[in-house]
């Protein structure tokens, strides 16, 4: 379990990028959907493929997409005006 903590900083960076993308979209008058933020995060993660306990996690496109979708949901929820 502690192995997963090693990837937390990079996940945090991706979450922040997603939040900035969403906020910028609002500022220009084109609110981004969770799907748009997810695609942005998926692309921003690029070739990052962390290894945890000897196993790679983002080499599968479906896993990368699912992780991006998860972070996008948090980014949008956290960035919505109150």
Helices and strands as residue ranges (DSSP letters): H 2-5, H 8-27, H 34-44, E 51-52, E 55-56, H 61-79
